């Protein structure tokens, strides 16, 4: 945990020192380009690498009634029979975290009684984090588009509708910090989760907190020169990079941590973003008895044939009056 | 066998989390926690790699000299063959949603029985050998070196997983520990490490056609003996066909149903049902096993044992296969069989119930129908005369077997059947049934007596849910659709909910079944007096 925290603090310091000592072009222009390349290249490579391994068996985890008899209502989404149902299941999984929504926690009470509680906090905060992050990501398109489309302005209006402070406080900023805080607190205070957590579980959390924190700091407190930032970001997207003067260190910390996140992403557990689409227990229909699934490396059949079986047990079978393909006489004659 | 603690003591001894990290703790191979090793002769006869003498409680497991290379190459090959494994090795975020979903974790409190850590046991080695971060950062990135203790740990924990897939249901990415356990067991088998309770049935099944090693003549004798019992109860003499060609259907069920109490009553139930509806079927002694312990060994072994079903249907010229009550059998039949050994023999046809005319389109390709589907259809079409009051002394609940629940979705069919043959039916609490069902504690070949304490620990959630409905609703009967359940649930019920008796679903069907020409029923299939129906 501490190593991950120190690592993120170190990254922040590097960015701050770098910005202060003349590496602004490196941090503000070169690294973002490199990070985006690594992100795209790495992401594609990982997906291709996974996809190279075939899916030998159709093994959906069925979360409800199968389709069998006409009068039994199947669970079309939790146990999909059709492609449409499977797409629906994946959409529920990816957009609403269906499986996590099932979460329970168990407790053994006196009696003994094993008791199950609904436990949707993880689902709620995980969903909150992902959607706030998405919203923030979308809001940032203000820096990459000129003129700023109306839809973006509308999103910003809604996000800032509480009308707190100047500049307006975005709810998504508050919620994303709260959600990250919850996810971190779980890792620290839940005995089970703490026990399984690795440095590579804490690192992305701290990195994201650093990223979001630096963003909030530059927007609400450091109040960096937004116009100058936009000149830089527009330069980046138009492949015509320029480095305006006087942007402020907070921005360089922010963009450096973002570059780190992008470059780290494909090589980390954050790839669950792509991997979830390839999970064979979710993305396949529960119709294996109706439609044959082909295994590309299906080995040739090797089994003990009936003839071999009968050869061993022929006399016993005849004695017991069981039918045989070859009688003892026929078998003897064949030898 | 080690002595079993009392239920209270068992719960009191669930330990707290250890202080040390999981990489620094080692399993304690005390009696009652590990399965006996497979016999060298069996392993040799099946052509398994590196058969050798060893035992889990010994310091030296006599691993083959190049064991590290075997594991490395074995894991590499499987990563290239199974996208599931590759994706599941990479995308876990350790959110912990799976942690308390595992019956073994609930009952043992051992953190390595949390599905996430069970997977990390393999993942840590994967990271070290197959990821750059793991190579560079080592332990910091959750990687560790493969050593002999890791192999021991794998053996300990991958044989404390019943491949029930409950964790997979709750995982936001669908990471399936059954898949990871199956592949980890394959790797262990590469080193010659297998367990007796699995490999003996596999050996038997290959040779005699069934797990129990029943030879053809004995199989016929046993079934005829069961038919005598049916005659005692009903007055009807049944002569089931064996290995006969030209019948429409081959019926295949786990051999446990032929052999062991209370499975035999379920088997009698099948025979009575088929007789009553005049089904054109045959039994087979060659394919006399529905279950598939090969599926607890390797994918190839599962395929090898399963191949007999289609081969026999082809030889006998049958149109389709009807399958009996079994859990893992139906995982294999529903999700693997057609892929393993299909396409089906050319003369097989899409299953159509000869009684109701229902076409089982859901089995159009595999051409194998579950008996609960078949019977539910019969009842729906009013093809059975039933007297559920014969089961009135029973208050019944239903245990969903893991595999039909989460690897098939067979949830309503057995309930529909049960509610039609029993007047008193109650479900257990919702977090313990249907797709959320809990394992009997002995799935995936772990139904062996030398690990009885582990089984009872793993059986805690199921047993406790049963006790709950026993106390609240007076449940005295647990019905199931699985031969392993019929072997594992009686000791579980005895331990966690004494007073509950375990029945196969088709035993209850046959008790209620009014057969043409039967004598007045005064006994159930167990030849126990039916209350209120005694001779006057």
Interface residues (C-beta under 8 A of the other chain):
Chain A: X3 X46 X49 X50 X51 X52 X53 X54 X55 X56 X57 X58 X59 X61 X62 X63 X64 X65 X66 X67 X68 X69 X71 X72 X73 X74 X75 X78 X79 X81 X93 X97 X99 X100 X102 X103 X104 X105 X106 X108 X112 X113 X114 X116 X122 X126 X186 X190 X191 X192 X193 X195 X196 X197 X198 X199 X200 X201 X267 X268 X269 X271 X272 X275 X276 X278 X279 X280 X281 X282 X286 X287 X288 X289 X290 X291 X292 X293 X294 X295 X297 X298 X299 X301 X302 X303 X304 X305 X306 X309 X310 X312 X313 X316 X317 X319 X320 X321 X322 X323 X325
Chain B: X7 X8 X11 X14 X17 X21 X22 X79 X80 X81 X82 X83 X84 X85 X86 X87 X88 X90 X91 X92 X93 X94 X95 X96 X97 X99 X100 X101 X106 X111 X114 X116 X117 X120 X132 X133 X137 X140 X141 X142 X165 X168 X169 X170 X171 X172 X173 X174 X175 X176 X179 X206 X207 X208 X209 X215 X216 X217 X220 X221 X242 X243 X244 X245 X285 X286 X299 X300 X303 X304 X305 X307 X308 X311 X312 X315 X333 X334 X335 X336 X338 X339 X340 X341 X342 X343 X358 X360 X361 X362 X363 X364 X365 X366 X368 X373 X376 X377 X380 X405 X406 X407 X408 X409 X410 X411 X412 X413 X416 X429 X431 X432 X434 X435 X436 X460 X461 X464 X465 X468
